[in-house]
């Protein structure tokens, strides 16, 4: 009699343990892709717990722009292992090559939830029930996501992935067959699925007791705020460490236009700023060009071939920091543009360029 009682208690314990974890109810998961266990830490059964989902047909019909429910199987109240909630994503793929399906870049995120997925709880729930409002704790949240216009029409596989707060560093994944319509086929503009805690796929570790803040959640994202009265609050944190490159391709940074020089006068001003040197400069040494070399320089171009833009030279007082400030602007003294090409100016430039040379720098030999 005692043995029968012990066996009955052990069976009940095993049944409760087997029903502790959760999985999605809608969209309806593909058989075999929604066990209550997380993915293997090695990543060997990524994606979809190793089920071949290539070439899936049929499934839940979803039109671009429609609102779709994301709900969880409560298991009659027994699926209580929410592990303090966490963050989750909904991703899709059209890939039919089994090898490429194992690449996170083949999965594109259409919805991200940061915090409160699937619940706000300090640990696991006492019993699994759906929340009836947005201000409840210790119950199962349900979500609605909008099918983005970027989807491509036709058959696809949808994945729900979840990173828990409390317990082992794990990644959960369920998969469902779907059929899209009304999309604009801009799937490549969506970010890649975030993958973590899988050695063979992406070893990026998540942090316990922290809601994952996805590095690139996409533009369709919900950030859940912990309701008042929660037993415990989990802050958001971007995963860091080896392999944490950011959940796929982030949008390219905005390219700023090249700065334009002001043109407040008919002739555009040219401004040249010399930054203060980092180290003190050695004493200048004056170097002159041999007259024979100057005589070999070409004569200035005819004035009629040169632009007659006014050129002024103004020397400002040195700034407080060590250095020289020079501003070339069309304000003070006007010179003929042909002066720019004269031997005298070329000689001056040469002298100036060597005036600050190091004393140890040998002067180049000039042959006559």
LINMO-V7144 format. One record per residue. N is the residue number from 0. RES is the residue in one letter. PHI is phi in whole degrees, 0 to 359 (NA if undefined). PSI is psi as a letter, one per 40 degrees, with the letter a starting at -180 (NA if undefined). NEAR is the number of other ideal C-beta (glycine too) atoms within 8 Angstrom. Layout:
# LINMO-V7144
[[N & RES & PHI & PSI & NEAR] [N & RES & PHI & PSI & NEAR]]
This chain:
# LINMO-V7144
[[0 & X & NA & d & 4] [1 & X & 296 & d & 5] [2 & X & 298 & d & 6] [3 & X & 296 & d & 7] [4 & X & 295 & d & 8] [5 & X & 297 & d & 8] [6 & X & 297 & d & 8] [7 & X & 295 & d & 8] [8 & X & 294 & d & 8] [9 & X & 295 & d & 8] [10 & X & 296 & d & 8] [11 & X & 296 & d & 8] [12 & X & 296 & d & 8] [13 & X & 298 & d & 8] [14 & X & 296 & d & 8] [15 & X & 295 & d & 9] [16 & X & 295 & d & 7] [17 & X & 293 & d & 7] [18 & X & 263 & e & 10] [19 & X & 290 & d & 11] [20 & X & 284 & i & 10] [21 & X & 236 & i & 13] [22 & X & 207 & i & 12] [23 & X & 286 & i & 13] [24 & X & 255 & d & 8] [25 & X & 226 & h & 9] [26 & X & 299 & i & 11] [27 & X & 294 & h & 7] [28 & X & 288 & i & 11] [29 & X & 290 & h & 13] [30 & X & 307 & h & 5] [31 & X & 92 & e & 7] [32 & X & 263 & e & 14] [33 & X & 231 & f & 11] [34 & X & 289 & i & 7] [35 & X & 273 & e & 11] [36 & X & 265 & i & 6] [37 & X & 287 & i & 9] [38 & X & 296 & i & 13] [39 & X & 298 & h & 9] [40 & X & 303 & d & 8] [41 & X & 287 & d & 7] [42 & X & 84 & e & 12] [43 & X & 294 & d & 7] [44 & X & 252 & f & 7] [45 & X & 274 & h & 14] [46 & X & 265 & i & 10] [47 & X & 57 & f & 13] [48 & X & 58 & f & 13] [49 & X & 83 & e & 5] [50 & X & 285 & h & 10] [51 & X & 286 & h & 4] [52 & X & 252 & e & 12] [53 & X & 290 & h & 9] [54 & X & 74 & f & 4] [55 & X & 292 & i & 11] [56 & X & 231 & i & 6] [57 & X & 74 & a & 6] [58 & X & 95 & a & 12] [59 & X & 293 & h & 12] [60 & X & 274 & h & 7] [61 & X & 225 & h & 12] [62 & X & 262 & i & 9] [63 & X & 302 & h & 13] [64 & X & 92 & e & 7] [65 & X & 279 & i & 8] [66 & X & 266 & h & 7] [67 & X & 238 & i & 12] [68 & X & 278 & i & 8] [69 & X & 237 & h & 13] [70 & X & 235 & i & 10] [71 & X & 238 & i & 11] [72 & X & 284 & h & 9] [73 & X & 279 & e & 13] [74 & X & 60 & f & 9] [75 & X & 65 & f & 4] [76 & X & 96 & e & 9] [77 & X & 270 & e & 10] [78 & X & 277 & g & 15] [79 & X & 253 & e & 11] [80 & X & 279 & g & 9] [81 & X & 269 & e & 13] [82 & X & 50 & f & 11] [83 & X & 75 & e & 14] [84 & X & 75 & a & 15] [85 & X & 152 & a & 14] [86 & X & 233 & i & 14] [87 & X & 215 & i & 12] [88 & X & 222 & i & 14] [89 & X & 245 & h & 13] [90 & X & 233 & i & 12] [91 & X & 225 & i & 15] [92 & X & 215 & i & 11] [93 & X & 247 & e & 9] [94 & X & 293 & h & 8] [95 & X & 245 & e & 5] [96 & X & 274 & h & 7] [97 & X & 299 & d & 7] [98 & X & 291 & d & 5] [99 & X & 288 & d & 8] [100 & X & 297 & d & 12] [101 & X & 279 & e & 9] [102 & X & 264 & h & 6] [103 & X & 303 & d & 12] [104 & X & 291 & e & 7] [105 & X & 279 & e & 9] [106 & X & 248 & h & 12] [107 & X & 247 & h & 12] [108 & X & 280 & h & 19] [109 & X & 248 & e & 14] [110 & X & 197 & h & 14] [111 & X & 232 & i & 14] [112 & X & 237 & h & 13] [113 & X & 247 & h & 15] [114 & X & 89 & i & 14] [115 & X & 74 & e & 12] [116 & X & 249 & h & 14] [117 & X & 265 & e & 11] [118 & X & 203 & i & 13] [119 & X & 258 & h & 12] [120 & X & 207 & i & 13] [121 & X & 286 & d & 7] [122 & X & 206 & b & 6] [123 & X & 261 & i & 10] [124 & X & 278 & i & 12] [125 & X & 290 & d & 5] [126 & X & 211 & i & 6] [127 & X & 268 & h & 11] [128 & X & 223 & i & 9] [129 & X & 284 & i & 8] [130 & X & 290 & i & 11] [131 & X & 255 & e & 5] [132 & X & 210 & i & 5] [133 & X & 273 & e & 5] [134 & X & 240 & f & 5] [135 & X & 254 & i & 10] [136 & X & 244 & i & 9] [137 & X & 57 & f & 9] [138 & X & 211 & i & 11] [139 & X & 270 & h & 14] [140 & X & 283 & i & 11] [141 & X & 239 & i & 10] [142 & X & 230 & i & 11] [143 & X & 232 & h & 8] [144 & X & 238 & i & 11] [145 & X & 267 & h & 10] [146 & X & 291 & h & 14] [147 & X & 287 & i & 9] [148 & X & 290 & e & 9] [149 & X & 288 & e & 11] [150 & X & 295 & i & 16] [151 & X & 259 & h & 9] [152 & X & 292 & i & 8] [153 & X & 123 & a & 7] [154 & X & 284 & i & 10] [155 & X & 208 & i & 14] [156 & X & 245 & h & 13] [157 & X & 257 & h & 13] [158 & X & 235 & h & 16] [159 & X & 253 & h & 14] [160 & X & 240 & i & 13] [161 & X & 219 & h & 12] [162 & X & 239 & h & 13] [163 & X & 280 & i & 12] [164 & X & 271 & d & 12] [165 & X & 252 & h & 10] [166 & X & 107 & a & 8] [167 & X & 297 & i & 4] [168 & X & 282 & h & 7] [169 & X & 228 & i & 11] [170 & X & 223 & h & 13] [171 & X & 259 & i & 12] [172 & X & 206 & h & 15] [173 & X & 240 & i & 12] [174 & X & 230 & i & 17] [175 & X & 220 & i & 16] [176 & X & 273 & h & 15] [177 & X & 221 & i & 14] [178 & X & 228 & h & 12] [179 & X & 261 & i & 15] [180 & X & 214 & i & 9] [181 & X & 76 & e & 8] [182 & X & 276 & i & 12] [183 & X & 251 & e & 7] [184 & X & 54 & f & 8] [185 & X & 238 & f & 8] [186 & X & 298 & d & 11] [187 & X & 289 & e & 5] [188 & X & 276 & e & 5] [189 & X & 272 & i & 11] [190 & X & 287 & i & 11] [191 & X & 284 & i & 12] [192 & X & 301 & h & 13] [193 & X & 278 & h & 14] [194 & X & 235 & h & 12] [195 & X & 209 & i & 16] [196 & X & 66 & e & 11] [197 & X & 238 & h & 15] [198 & X & 302 & d & 7] [199 & X & 274 & e & 7] [200 & X & 247 & d & 9] [201 & X & 204 & h & 9] [202 & X & 276 & e & 9] [203 & X & 309 & h & 13] [204 & X & 269 & i & 12] [205 & X & 271 & i & 11] [206 & X & 256 & h & 7] [207 & X & 295 & i & 8] [208 & X & 64 & f & 7] [209 & X & 225 & h & 11] [210 & X & 291 & h & 14] [211 & X & 292 & h & 15] [212 & X & 263 & h & 9] [213 & X & 300 & h & 13] [214 & X & 301 & d & 12] [215 & X & 220 & g & 14] [216 & X & 284 & e & 11] [217 & X & 89 & a & 11] [218 & X & 269 & e & 3] [219 & X & 252 & g & 10] [220 & X & 217 & i & 11] [221 & X & 238 & h & 8] [222 & X & 256 & h & 7] [223 & X & 279 & h & 11] [224 & X & 258 & h & 6] [225 & X & 296 & h & 9] [226 & X & 295 & i & 10] [227 & X & 297 & i & 4] [228 & X & 88 & e & 4] [229 & X & 293 & i & 10] [230 & X & 294 & d & 6] [231 & X & 209 & i & 7] [232 & X & 246 & h & 5] [233 & X & 249 & h & 13] [234 & X & 281 & i & 6] [235 & X & 275 & i & 11] [236 & X & 209 & h & 9] [237 & X & 284 & h & 9] [238 & X & 300 & i & 12] [239 & X & 230 & i & 4] [240 & X & 125 & a & 7] [241 & X & 299 & h & 6] [242 & X & 90 & e & 9] [243 & X & 276 & g & 12] [244 & X & 268 & e & 6] [245 & X & 119 & f & 7] [246 & X & 61 & f & 14] [247 & X & 101 & a & 12] [248 & X & 285 & h & 7] [249 & X & 285 & i & 8] [250 & X & 301 & i & 5] [251 & X & 297 & h & 5] [252 & X & 300 & i & 4] [253 & X & 295 & h & 4] [254 & X & 276 & h & 5] [255 & X & 278 & i & 4] [256 & X & 293 & i & 5] [257 & X & 297 & h & 4] [258 & X & 297 & i & 4] [259 & X & 253 & h & 5] [260 & X & 289 & i & 8] [261 & X & 294 & i & 6] [262 & X & 226 & g & 6] [263 & X & 280 & e & 4] [264 & X & 243 & i & 7] [265 & X & 306 & d & 2] [266 & X & 262 & h & 7] [267 & X & 298 & i & 8] [268 & X & 273 & i & 12] [269 & X & 249 & h & 7] [270 & X & 244 & h & 8] [271 & X & 234 & h & 7] [272 & X & 246 & h & 7] [273 & X & 262 & h & 8] [274 & X & 288 & i & 5] [275 & X & 301 & h & 9] [276 & X & 291 & i & 8] [277 & X & 285 & d & 3] [278 & X & 238 & i & 4] [279 & X & 300 & i & 5] [280 & X & 273 & i & 6] [281 & X & 290 & i & 8] [282 & X & 302 & i & 4] [283 & X & 290 & i & 7] [284 & X & 235 & h & 8] [285 & X & 277 & h & 6] [286 & X & 233 & h & 9] [287 & X & 247 & i & 6] [288 & X & 275 & i & 10] [289 & X & 300 & i & 8] [290 & X & 300 & d & 6] [291 & X & 297 & d & 7] [292 & X & 288 & d & 10] [293 & X & 298 & d & 10] [294 & X & 293 & d & 6] [295 & X & 275 & e & 5] [296 & X & 288 & i & 8] [297 & X & 292 & i & 3] [298 & X & 291 & i & 5] [299 & X & 296 & i & 9] [300 & X & 294 & i & 8] [301 & X & 304 & i & 7] [302 & X & 300 & d & 9] [303 & X & 290 & e & 4] [304 & X & 268 & e & 5] [305 & X & 251 & i & 12] [306 & X & 292 & h & 4] [307 & X & 268 & f & 7] [308 & X & 273 & h & 7] [309 & X & 294 & i & 8] [310 & X & 227 & h & 11] [311 & X & 241 & i & 12] [312 & X & 225 & h & 8] [313 & X & 231 & h & 9] [314 & X & 254 & h & 4] [315 & X & 264 & i & 7] [316 & X & 291 & i & 4] [317 & X & 299 & i & 6] [318 & X & 292 & i & 7] [319 & X & 298 & d & 2] [320 & X & 285 & i & 5] [321 & X & 300 & h & 5] [322 & X & 148 & a & 10] [323 & X & 231 & h & 6] [324 & X & 248 & h & 10] [325 & X & 232 & h & 9] [326 & X & 235 & h & 9] [327 & X & 262 & h & 10] [328 & X & 216 & i & 10] [329 & X & 269 & g & 11] [330 & X & 230 & d & 6] [331 & X & 269 & c & 6] [332 & X & 256 & h & 5] [333 & X & 261 & h & 6] [334 & X & 239 & i & 9] [335 & X & 291 & h & 7] [336 & X & 296 & e & 11] [337 & X & 292 & e & 11] [338 & X & 297 & d & 10] [339 & X & 300 & d & 8] [340 & X & 250 & e & 9] [341 & X & 278 & i & 9] [342 & X & 300 & d & 9] [343 & X & 299 & d & 6] [344 & X & 294 & d & 10] [345 & X & 299 & d & 10] [346 & X & 296 & d & 11] [347 & X & 296 & d & 8] [348 & X & 297 & d & 8] [349 & X & 297 & d & 10] [350 & X & 298 & d & 12] [351 & X & 297 & d & 7] [352 & X & 292 & d & 6] [353 & X & 255 & e & 10] [354 & X & 291 & d & 10] [355 & X & 253 & e & 6] [356 & X & 290 & i & 8] [357 & X & 295 & i & 5] [358 & X & 300 & d & 7] [359 & X & 275 & e & 4] [360 & X & 276 & h & 6] [361 & X & 292 & i & 4] [362 & X & 282 & h & 6] [363 & X & 295 & i & 4] [364 & X & 282 & h & 4] [365 & X & 253 & h & 7] [366 & X & 265 & h & 3] [367 & X & 275 & NA & 5]]
